[in-house]
Each structure stands twice: as structure tokens, then as C-alpha cells.
Amino acid sequence: MRKEAFGPPSVSARKARASRIPWDAAYQNLLGAFALFVFVVAALIVYECARGASPAVLAYGWRFLVSSDWDPVAEHFGALPYLFGTAMSSGLALLLAVPLGLGTAVFLAELAPKGVGKVVSFVIEALASIPSIVYGIWGFFVLAPFLRTAIEPWLGSHLGFIPLFQGFPFGIGMLDAGIVLAIMILPTIVSLTRELLLATPRSLLEASLALGSTRSEAIAVVVDAARPGILGAVILALGRALGETMAVTMVIGNTNRISLSLFAPGATMSSVIANELTEATTALHQASLIEIALVLFLVTLLVNAAGRLLVLWATGGRRDVAGAA
């Protein structure tokens, strides 16, 4: 019996193994086809958007991206106010969410008691599962009146010499949209950063403490080691902020003006599509909206790809450190 167990495989075993090889190859090819299908879908989206946007591309060319005109009656279209609004609202959201998210992740990974960490993690996951329309309703009916009556008047009276805080306090505007976006992208930053900090070799923390560092200094060493991955998490959150539609549409004011004031209404690429696509009666109007969608898709794709590459780079670096340890 032992000779059969450890000796060369029998003829029947070799035949059974050979018969399984075609099935393994077919299974591998099937999974490869599923993976390829994702690229096919992305390519079809780009193709259809490019085909639908071709009238606007031929009519305006690069002027479409640098012009501020948006007059459906005269058929003059320019996407610059929406590019500006998207960049400004997303930048404000990152400015608010990154410090809070990074601090929360460090607390959960390094300092929080086990019970407290579970509760905070549950609340963060609940924030990620809330539909965007709920955020929009909260931002419109709760946050906007509070900003209009308390926050924006105080900012205007104390920091009115700065262009960002000049103008009438509408409540609805860029500041409201930035705060809502910051809350929406916060779970992404916290979750990814926490996982990166937990995956960092504990030898870094222990070595820092052994060399006489304080607890905060040792945590700073761990955060610095995970810095590329944290940057990737921030870029992934930026991709979410760039493409958010419904909540931003409800609270940003939806005007095609460019203003440096956070109190002023504005619009983003996604909000103008949501507002005007069903009302586009001319082919050029519809093509202009589709071109904005194409630009938004390409920008979001590039941002998310950069974030993924940075996360993979950070993960590979930690493997190298772990292997060396």
C-alpha cells in the first residue's frame, strides 16, 4: 500500500489527470473572457460617448473646454464653468475630508480600544451605504439653512477680505456642495488608510519605540511608511467626488458662472448633465452634454487608475520591507 501511495502514478491516474487538463484550460479561458469583458464595456462607453459628442467636437473643437458660454437658444456651448465647478467642489471636499479621515484612520488602527474601534468602524461603514439622494436632502434642508444663518455670515464678517469668503450668504452653493462631498468620500479615505496602516509591518512601530521615540513619533513613522498608499486612497476618493451627481445637483445651486467665492452657486459636469439632458431639444445641445460626459468619464478613469497604481506600489513596497525583516 505504501509503495502505491509514494510510487509513480498509475496508468489510470495519468489518464484521469490528462482528461482534466482541457477542462482546466477551458475554465481559465472563461475567466479570462470575463476579465476582458470589463475592458470591452469601458471601450464601448468611450466609443458611444465619442460618437454622440462628435457634432459638438466638430463644431467647437478645443474651444469647448475653455469657453464660458452656455446658451441653448443660440446654441453656444462651453464647458469651462462646469470644469471649474467640478475641480473646486472636489478640491474643497478633499481639503475637508483628508485631515479628518487620516486622523480617524490613525485612531482606529493605532490608538482605539477594541470596542470603540468596532463602533466607529460600523458608523463609517454606515456612512458609505447611505444613498446620495439622502445626502442631498440633508444638505438642502439641514445644512444649507445652518450655513446661511450661522457659518457663512461669520466667515464673511471675519474673513471677508479673502475672495473665497466674499458675497451674499446663500447657503446653497459651493461650500454646501464641498461639505456634502467631504462626508461622502470620508468612508473611502478612512477604510483604505486604516487597512494600509494595519498592513504596515509592526516592526517599524516596535523599532521606533525601542529607539526611544514617543508614541506619536512612532505612529508618524508608520504613517510615513504608508504614505504612497494613503495618497492612492485620497485619489480614489477624489474619483468618487468627481463623479457624484445627485447630492451635488441638489445643493450646489446650478449656475454656469465662475466665481472664487465659496458662497456663490455653481455647477459641476455631472450636475449639468443631470439637469439638462432630458431638456436637450437640439442635436448640438445633446452632443455638448455627451461631450461633457466623455470628459468626465476620461478624467475619472485617469484619476482612479492613478490611485490604483499608487496603492499597488505601496503594497509592493510593504512586501519588500516584510521580506527584508
KENUSE-89754 format. One record per residue (C-alpha): chain; z, x, y. Coordinates in steps of 0.5 Angstrom, whole numbers, plus 500, padded with zeros to 3 digits. Each point is the difference from the previous one (the first is absolute). Layout:
BEGIN
voba c:A | c3:Z | c1:X | c2:Y
...
***
This chain:
BEGIN
voba c:A | c3:500 | c1:500 | c2:500
voba c:A | c3:502 | c1:506 | c2:505
voba c:A | c3:493 | c1:503 | c2:498
voba c:A | c3:496 | c1:494 | c2:502
voba c:A | c3:504 | c1:499 | c2:507
voba c:A | c3:499 | c1:507 | c2:502
voba c:A | c3:494 | c1:502 | c2:497
voba c:A | c3:493 | c1:499 | c2:503
voba c:A | c3:498 | c1:492 | c2:501
voba c:A | c3:497 | c1:497 | c2:494
voba c:A | c3:493 | c1:497 | c2:500
voba c:A | c3:502 | c1:493 | c2:501
voba c:A | c3:504 | c1:502 | c2:506
voba c:A | c3:494 | c1:504 | c2:503
voba c:A | c3:495 | c1:494 | c2:499
voba c:A | c3:505 | c1:496 | c2:504
voba c:A | c3:501 | c1:505 | c2:506
voba c:A | c3:493 | c1:500 | c2:500
voba c:A | c3:499 | c1:493 | c2:501
voba c:A | c3:505 | c1:499 | c2:505
voba c:A | c3:496 | c1:505 | c2:505
voba c:A | c3:495 | c1:495 | c2:502
voba c:A | c3:505 | c1:495 | c2:502
voba c:A | c3:504 | c1:505 | c2:504
voba c:A | c3:493 | c1:502 | c2:504
voba c:A | c3:499 | c1:493 | c2:501
voba c:A | c3:507 | c1:499 | c2:503
voba c:A | c3:499 | c1:506 | c2:504
voba c:A | c3:493 | c1:498 | c2:503
voba c:A | c3:503 | c1:493 | c2:501
voba c:A | c3:506 | c1:502 | c2:504
voba c:A | c3:495 | c1:505 | c2:504
voba c:A | c3:496 | c1:494 | c2:501
voba c:A | c3:506 | c1:496 | c2:503
voba c:A | c3:501 | c1:506 | c2:505
voba c:A | c3:493 | c1:501 | c2:502
voba c:A | c3:500 | c1:492 | c2:502
voba c:A | c3:505 | c1:501 | c2:505
voba c:A | c3:495 | c1:505 | c2:504
voba c:A | c3:495 | c1:495 | c2:499
voba c:A | c3:504 | c1:495 | c2:503
voba c:A | c3:501 | c1:504 | c2:506
voba c:A | c3:493 | c1:502 | c2:500
voba c:A | c3:498 | c1:493 | c2:500
voba c:A | c3:504 | c1:498 | c2:506
voba c:A | c3:498 | c1:506 | c2:504
voba c:A | c3:492 | c1:498 | c2:499
voba c:A | c3:501 | c1:493 | c2:501
voba c:A | c3:504 | c1:501 | c2:507
voba c:A | c3:495 | c1:505 | c2:502
voba c:A | c3:494 | c1:495 | c2:498
voba c:A | c3:504 | c1:495 | c2:504
voba c:A | c3:501 | c1:504 | c2:506
voba c:A | c3:493 | c1:503 | c2:500
voba c:A | c3:498 | c1:496 | c2:506
voba c:A | c3:506 | c1:502 | c2:505
voba c:A | c3:499 | c1:507 | c2:498
voba c:A | c3:492 | c1:500 | c2:501
voba c:A | c3:502 | c1:496 | c2:507
voba c:A | c3:505 | c1:504 | c2:503
voba c:A | c3:501 | c1:507 | c2:496
voba c:A | c3:506 | c1:504 | c2:501
voba c:A | c3:501 | c1:496 | c2:507
voba c:A | c3:503 | c1:495 | c2:496
voba c:A | c3:506 | c1:505 | c2:499
voba c:A | c3:501 | c1:502 | c2:507
voba c:A | c3:498 | c1:493 | c2:504
voba c:A | c3:506 | c1:495 | c2:502
voba c:A | c3:495 | c1:494 | c2:501
voba c:A | c3:501 | c1:495 | c2:495
voba c:A | c3:496 | c1:493 | c2:503
voba c:A | c3:498 | c1:496 | c2:494
voba c:A | c3:496 | c1:496 | c2:505
voba c:A | c3:496 | c1:505 | c2:503
voba c:A | c3:500 | c1:504 | c2:493
voba c:A | c3:503 | c1:506 | c2:503
voba c:A | c3:505 | c1:503 | c2:495
voba c:A | c3:504 | c1:507 | c2:500
voba c:A | c3:506 | c1:501 | c2:495
voba c:A | c3:504 | c1:505 | c2:505
voba c:A | c3:505 | c1:496 | c2:502
voba c:A | c3:502 | c1:498 | c2:492
voba c:A | c3:499 | c1:507 | c2:498
voba c:A | c3:505 | c1:502 | c2:506
voba c:A | c3:505 | c1:494 | c2:498
voba c:A | c3:500 | c1:502 | c2:492
voba c:A | c3:502 | c1:507 | c2:502
voba c:A | c3:505 | c1:498 | c2:505
voba c:A | c3:504 | c1:495 | c2:496
voba c:A | c3:499 | c1:504 | c2:493
voba c:A | c3:503 | c1:506 | c2:504
voba c:A | c3:506 | c1:496 | c2:503
voba c:A | c3:501 | c1:498 | c2:493
voba c:A | c3:501 | c1:507 | c2:497
voba c:A | c3:504 | c1:502 | c2:506
voba c:A | c3:505 | c1:495 | c2:499
voba c:A | c3:500 | c1:500 | c2:492
voba c:A | c3:499 | c1:507 | c2:498
voba c:A | c3:507 | c1:502 | c2:503
voba c:A | c3:504 | c1:494 | c2:497
voba c:A | c3:496 | c1:501 | c2:494
voba c:A | c3:501 | c1:507 | c2:499
voba c:A | c3:508 | c1:499 | c2:501
voba c:A | c3:500 | c1:494 | c2:496
voba c:A | c3:497 | c1:504 | c2:494
voba c:A | c3:504 | c1:506 | c2:501
voba c:A | c3:507 | c1:496 | c2:500
voba c:A | c3:497 | c1:497 | c2:494
voba c:A | c3:498 | c1:506 | c2:496
voba c:A | c3:506 | c1:505 | c2:502
voba c:A | c3:506 | c1:496 | c2:503
voba c:A | c3:500 | c1:493 | c2:498
voba c:A | c3:505 | c1:498 | c2:495
voba c:A | c3:497 | c1:497 | c2:494
voba c:A | c3:502 | c1:492 | c2:501
voba c:A | c3:498 | c1:501 | c2:507
voba c:A | c3:493 | c1:503 | c2:499
voba c:A | c3:499 | c1:494 | c2:495
voba c:A | c3:501 | c1:495 | c2:505
voba c:A | c3:496 | c1:504 | c2:506
voba c:A | c3:494 | c1:501 | c2:495
voba c:A | c3:500 | c1:493 | c2:498
voba c:A | c3:500 | c1:498 | c2:507
voba c:A | c3:494 | c1:505 | c2:502
voba c:A | c3:496 | c1:497 | c2:494
voba c:A | c3:501 | c1:493 | c2:502
voba c:A | c3:497 | c1:502 | c2:507
voba c:A | c3:494 | c1:503 | c2:496
voba c:A | c3:499 | c1:493 | c2:497
voba c:A | c3:500 | c1:495 | c2:506
voba c:A | c3:493 | c1:498 | c2:501
voba c:A | c3:497 | c1:502 | c2:507
voba c:A | c3:500 | c1:493 | c2:503
voba c:A | c3:507 | c1:499 | c2:499
voba c:A | c3:501 | c1:507 | c2:505
voba c:A | c3:495 | c1:497 | c2:504
voba c:A | c3:504 | c1:493 | c2:501
voba c:A | c3:507 | c1:504 | c2:501
voba c:A | c3:496 | c1:505 | c2:505
voba c:A | c3:497 | c1:494 | c2:504
voba c:A | c3:506 | c1:495 | c2:500
voba c:A | c3:506 | c1:505 | c2:500
voba c:A | c3:498 | c1:507 | c2:502
voba c:A | c3:496 | c1:498 | c2:506
voba c:A | c3:505 | c1:496 | c2:504
voba c:A | c3:505 | c1:505 | c2:499
voba c:A | c3:495 | c1:506 | c2:502
voba c:A | c3:498 | c1:495 | c2:506
voba c:A | c3:507 | c1:499 | c2:503
voba c:A | c3:504 | c1:506 | c2:498
voba c:A | c3:497 | c1:506 | c2:498
voba c:A | c3:493 | c1:500 | c2:504
voba c:A | c3:504 | c1:499 | c2:507
voba c:A | c3:505 | c1:505 | c2:498
voba c:A | c3:494 | c1:505 | c2:498
voba c:A | c3:496 | c1:498 | c2:507
voba c:A | c3:506 | c1:501 | c2:504
voba c:A | c3:503 | c1:507 | c2:497
voba c:A | c3:493 | c1:503 | c2:498
voba c:A | c3:495 | c1:496 | c2:504
voba c:A | c3:498 | c1:507 | c2:503
voba c:A | c3:496 | c1:501 | c2:494
voba c:A | c3:494 | c1:497 | c2:499
voba c:A | c3:502 | c1:498 | c2:493
voba c:A | c3:505 | c1:495 | c2:503
voba c:A | c3:497 | c1:497 | c2:505
voba c:A | c3:497 | c1:493 | c2:501
voba c:A | c3:503 | c1:493 | c2:499
voba c:A | c3:504 | c1:499 | c2:494
voba c:A | c3:496 | c1:495 | c2:496
voba c:A | c3:504 | c1:501 | c2:493
voba c:A | c3:493 | c1:499 | c2:497
voba c:A | c3:497 | c1:507 | c2:500
voba c:A | c3:499 | c1:507 | c2:497
voba c:A | c3:508 | c1:501 | c2:500
voba c:A | c3:501 | c1:494 | c2:496
voba c:A | c3:494 | c1:502 | c2:495
voba c:A | c3:503 | c1:507 | c2:499
voba c:A | c3:507 | c1:498 | c2:498
voba c:A | c3:497 | c1:495 | c2:495
voba c:A | c3:495 | c1:505 | c2:497
voba c:A | c3:506 | c1:505 | c2:500
voba c:A | c3:504 | c1:495 | c2:496
voba c:A | c3:494 | c1:499 | c2:495
voba c:A | c3:499 | c1:507 | c2:499
voba c:A | c3:507 | c1:502 | c2:499
voba c:A | c3:501 | c1:499 | c2:493
voba c:A | c3:494 | c1:504 | c2:498
voba c:A | c3:503 | c1:506 | c2:504
voba c:A | c3:507 | c1:499 | c2:497
voba c:A | c3:498 | c1:499 | c2:493
voba c:A | c3:495 | c1:506 | c2:500
voba c:A | c3:504 | c1:505 | c2:503
voba c:A | c3:506 | c1:498 | c2:496
voba c:A | c3:496 | c1:502 | c2:494
voba c:A | c3:498 | c1:506 | c2:503
voba c:A | c3:507 | c1:502 | c2:501
voba c:A | c3:502 | c1:498 | c2:493
voba c:A | c3:495 | c1:504 | c2:497
voba c:A | c3:501 | c1:507 | c2:504
voba c:A | c3:504 | c1:505 | c2:496
voba c:A | c3:507 | c1:499 | c2:500
voba c:A | c3:501 | c1:508 | c2:500
voba c:A | c3:498 | c1:500 | c2:507
voba c:A | c3:506 | c1:496 | c2:502
voba c:A | c3:504 | c1:504 | c2:496
voba c:A | c3:498 | c1:506 | c2:502
voba c:A | c3:501 | c1:499 | c2:508
voba c:A | c3:507 | c1:497 | c2:498
voba c:A | c3:501 | c1:507 | c2:496
voba c:A | c3:498 | c1:504 | c2:506
voba c:A | c3:505 | c1:496 | c2:505
voba c:A | c3:495 | c1:495 | c2:503
voba c:A | c3:504 | c1:494 | c2:502
voba c:A | c3:498 | c1:493 | c2:497
voba c:A | c3:495 | c1:498 | c2:506
voba c:A | c3:497 | c1:507 | c2:500
voba c:A | c3:499 | c1:500 | c2:492
voba c:A | c3:496 | c1:493 | c2:501
voba c:A | c3:496 | c1:503 | c2:505
voba c:A | c3:497 | c1:505 | c2:495
voba c:A | c3:499 | c1:494 | c2:495
voba c:A | c3:496 | c1:496 | c2:506
voba c:A | c3:496 | c1:506 | c2:502
voba c:A | c3:498 | c1:502 | c2:493
voba c:A | c3:498 | c1:492 | c2:499
voba c:A | c3:496 | c1:501 | c2:507
voba c:A | c3:493 | c1:499 | c2:497
voba c:A | c3:501 | c1:494 | c2:496
voba c:A | c3:504 | c1:497 | c2:506
voba c:A | c3:494 | c1:501 | c2:504
voba c:A | c3:496 | c1:497 | c2:495
voba c:A | c3:505 | c1:494 | c2:500
voba c:A | c3:499 | c1:499 | c2:507
voba c:A | c3:492 | c1:500 | c2:500
voba c:A | c3:501 | c1:495 | c2:494
voba c:A | c3:504 | c1:495 | c2:505
voba c:A | c3:495 | c1:502 | c2:505
voba c:A | c3:495 | c1:497 | c2:496
voba c:A | c3:504 | c1:493 | c2:499
voba c:A | c3:501 | c1:500 | c2:507
voba c:A | c3:492 | c1:501 | c2:502
voba c:A | c3:498 | c1:494 | c2:495
voba c:A | c3:506 | c1:495 | c2:502
voba c:A | c3:497 | c1:494 | c2:502
voba c:A | c3:503 | c1:493 | c2:500
voba c:A | c3:507 | c1:502 | c2:503
voba c:A | c3:497 | c1:504 | c2:506
voba c:A | c3:495 | c1:495 | c2:502
voba c:A | c3:506 | c1:495 | c2:501
voba c:A | c3:504 | c1:505 | c2:504
voba c:A | c3:495 | c1:505 | c2:504
voba c:A | c3:497 | c1:495 | c2:505
voba c:A | c3:493 | c1:501 | c2:498
voba c:A | c3:496 | c1:502 | c2:506
voba c:A | c3:495 | c1:505 | c2:501
voba c:A | c3:503 | c1:504 | c2:506
voba c:A | c3:502 | c1:507 | c2:499
voba c:A | c3:507 | c1:501 | c2:503
voba c:A | c3:505 | c1:506 | c2:500
voba c:A | c3:506 | c1:495 | c2:500
voba c:A | c3:504 | c1:498 | c2:494
voba c:A | c3:501 | c1:493 | c2:503
voba c:A | c3:493 | c1:499 | c2:501
voba c:A | c3:496 | c1:495 | c2:495
voba c:A | c3:495 | c1:504 | c2:496
voba c:A | c3:496 | c1:499 | c2:493
voba c:A | c3:498 | c1:504 | c2:494
voba c:A | c3:494 | c1:501 | c2:496
voba c:A | c3:503 | c1:495 | c2:495
voba c:A | c3:502 | c1:495 | c2:505
voba c:A | c3:494 | c1:499 | c2:503
voba c:A | c3:496 | c1:499 | c2:493
voba c:A | c3:505 | c1:495 | c2:498
voba c:A | c3:500 | c1:496 | c2:507
voba c:A | c3:492 | c1:500 | c2:501
voba c:A | c3:497 | c1:501 | c2:493
voba c:A | c3:500 | c1:492 | c2:499
voba c:A | c3:497 | c1:499 | c2:507
voba c:A | c3:495 | c1:505 | c2:500
voba c:A | c3:494 | c1:496 | c2:501
voba c:A | c3:494 | c1:505 | c2:501
voba c:A | c3:498 | c1:505 | c2:496
voba c:A | c3:502 | c1:506 | c2:504
voba c:A | c3:507 | c1:498 | c2:501
voba c:A | c3:501 | c1:499 | c2:493
voba c:A | c3:497 | c1:507 | c2:499
voba c:A | c3:504 | c1:503 | c2:505
voba c:A | c3:506 | c1:497 | c2:497
voba c:A | c3:498 | c1:503 | c2:493
voba c:A | c3:499 | c1:507 | c2:503
voba c:A | c3:507 | c1:500 | c2:502
voba c:A | c3:502 | c1:498 | c2:493
voba c:A | c3:496 | c1:506 | c2:498
voba c:A | c3:503 | c1:505 | c2:505
voba c:A | c3:507 | c1:497 | c2:498
voba c:A | c3:498 | c1:501 | c2:492
voba c:A | c3:498 | c1:507 | c2:501
voba c:A | c3:506 | c1:502 | c2:505
voba c:A | c3:505 | c1:497 | c2:495
voba c:A | c3:496 | c1:503 | c2:494
voba c:A | c3:501 | c1:507 | c2:503
voba c:A | c3:507 | c1:499 | c2:502
voba c:A | c3:502 | c1:498 | c2:493
voba c:A | c3:496 | c1:506 | c2:497
voba c:A | c3:503 | c1:505 | c2:504
voba c:A | c3:507 | c1:497 | c2:499
voba c:A | c3:499 | c1:500 | c2:492
voba c:A | c3:498 | c1:508 | c2:501
voba c:A | c3:506 | c1:502 | c2:503
voba c:A | c3:504 | c1:496 | c2:495
voba c:A | c3:497 | c1:504 | c2:494
voba c:A | c3:500 | c1:506 | c2:504
voba c:A | c3:508 | c1:499 | c2:501
voba c:A | c3:500 | c1:498 | c2:492
voba c:A | c3:497 | c1:506 | c2:498
voba c:A | c3:504 | c1:505 | c2:504
voba c:A | c3:506 | c1:497 | c2:497
voba c:A | c3:498 | c1:501 | c2:493
voba c:A | c3:499 | c1:507 | c2:502
voba c:A | c3:507 | c1:501 | c2:503
voba c:A | c3:503 | c1:497 | c2:494
voba c:A | c3:496 | c1:504 | c2:495
voba c:A | c3:502 | c1:506 | c2:504
voba c:A | c3:507 | c1:498 | c2:500
***
